[in-house]
Amino acid sequence: MSDVADINTEQKSGRGLGRILLPLGLALVLGGAGFASTWLGFWSPMSLLAPHADKPAAQEALPAVVFVDIPQIVLTLAGPRAQTLVMTVKIETDQAHQAAVDYLTPRLLDAFNSFLADVDASAFEKRGILDIVRDELATRAVFVLGKEAFTDLLITEFRIQ
């Protein structure tokens, strides 16, 4: 009779290990699938925390954006070769400041031309010059227009002929 009792205890201990490993393995597989789906961009955990009712209200509250065209800048670059810089810029602002940006366009052109004329012609051959030019022009636009009227600067054309 003690042999039968030993067999039953051995079977129960093996079955208990399976009861522990099955949920643990299932949890690991589900956790890995959740991580993979998040990493691949199928969903975001932050989207679960964000309130869904506030999204349409936030979109309605956005101010209307206006893009003001600045006349094309054509500038002859100094140097041994005859090169011409052609640049077209737009200023992003809101509707309340559109008239001020239009009114101050000559000052913007003056600030942009004076900066671009001082840039060495060899600098335009370097990598990343467009980012530097955009940042410098944005700084000058903030100086002329003020922080309230200026939102962003977009370079729509940049050519060296």
Number of C-alpha atoms within 10 A of each C-alpha: 5 6 7 8 9 10 10 10 11 10 10 11 11 10 11 10 10 12 11 10 11 11 11 11 11 11 12 12 12 11 12 12 12 15 12 12 13 13 11 10 9 9 12 12 9 8 9 9 8 10 9 10 8 9 10 9 10 9 9 9 8 8 11 10 13 16 18 18 16 17 13 13 16 14 15 15 21 15 10 7 8 9 14 15 17 15 17 16 22 18 24 20 22 19 14 14 16 18 12 13 25 14 12 13 19 13 15 22 17 12 17 19 15 11 14 19 14 10 13 12 20 10 10 15 10 9 9 10 12 13 11 11 17 16 14 15 22 19 16 18 26 18 13 17 18 12 11 11 21 21 17 15 20 15 15 10 12 13 10 15 10
